[in-house]
Amino acid sequence: MLKAKDLINESDEELSLKLDTLQKEIYALRGQKLDAKTQKIHLVSEKKKEVARILTIKRERELLKREP
């Protein structure tokens, strides 16, 4: 699980890469869930929370850049 304090130290490029990876994992897990190939259904919600953490950090950085 990714922690917010660990993500803050990463660059925007690294965050974007992690975001893409997580979104692909979510897509794959949803497919497995529909096919009943996995018992780890809880991973979808964990990955979604990690995506939200990354998006929050990216938004905070964007807002800090705008401030005079």
C-alpha positions as CSV (number, residue, x, y, z in Angstrom):
1,M,0.0,0.0,0.0
2,L,1.3,3.4,-0.9
3,K,1.5,6.0,1.8
4,A,0.9,9.7,1.2
5,K,4.1,10.7,2.9
6,D,6.1,8.4,0.6
7,L,4.4,9.8,-2.5
8,I,5.0,13.4,-1.6
9,N,8.8,12.9,-2.2
10,E,8.3,11.5,-5.7
11,S,8.4,13.6,-8.9
12,D,5.4,14.3,-11.1
13,E,6.6,11.9,-13.7
14,E,7.0,9.0,-11.2
15,L,3.5,9.8,-9.9
16,S,2.1,9.7,-13.4
17,L,3.7,6.3,-14.1
18,K,2.3,4.9,-10.8
19,L,-1.1,6.3,-11.7
20,D,-1.1,4.6,-15.1
21,T,0.1,1.3,-13.6
22,L,-2.6,1.4,-10.9
23,Q,-5.3,2.1,-13.4
24,K,-4.2,-0.9,-15.5
25,E,-4.1,-3.1,-12.4
26,I,-7.7,-2.0,-11.5
27,Y,-8.9,-2.8,-15.0
28,A,-7.3,-6.2,-14.9
29,L,-8.7,-6.9,-11.4
30,R,-12.2,-6.0,-12.5
31,G,-11.9,-8.4,-15.4
32,Q,-10.7,-11.2,-13.1
33,K,-13.6,-10.4,-10.7
34,L,-16.1,-10.7,-13.5
35,D,-14.5,-14.0,-14.6
36,A,-14.4,-15.2,-11.0
37,K,-10.6,-15.9,-11.4
38,T,-9.6,-14.1,-8.2
39,Q,-10.4,-14.3,-4.5
40,K,-8.8,-10.9,-3.9
41,I,-11.7,-8.7,-4.7
42,H,-10.7,-6.2,-1.9
43,L,-7.6,-5.2,-4.0
44,V,-9.8,-3.1,-6.3
45,S,-10.9,-0.8,-3.5
46,E,-7.3,-0.6,-2.2
47,K,-6.0,0.4,-5.6
48,K,-8.7,3.0,-6.1
49,K,-7.7,4.6,-2.8
50,E,-4.1,4.7,-3.9
51,V,-5.2,6.4,-7.2
52,A,-7.0,8.9,-5.1
53,R,-3.9,9.6,-3.0
54,I,-1.8,10.2,-6.1
55,L,-4.4,12.5,-7.7
56,T,-4.7,14.5,-4.4
57,I,-1.0,15.0,-4.3
58,K,-0.9,16.1,-7.9
59,R,-3.7,18.5,-7.3
60,E,-2.0,20.0,-4.2
61,R,1.1,20.6,-6.2
62,E,-0.8,22.2,-9.0
63,L,-2.5,24.6,-6.5
64,L,0.8,25.5,-4.9
65,K,2.3,26.4,-8.3
66,R,-0.6,28.9,-8.9
67,E,-0.3,30.8,-5.7
68,P,1.6,34.1,-6.0
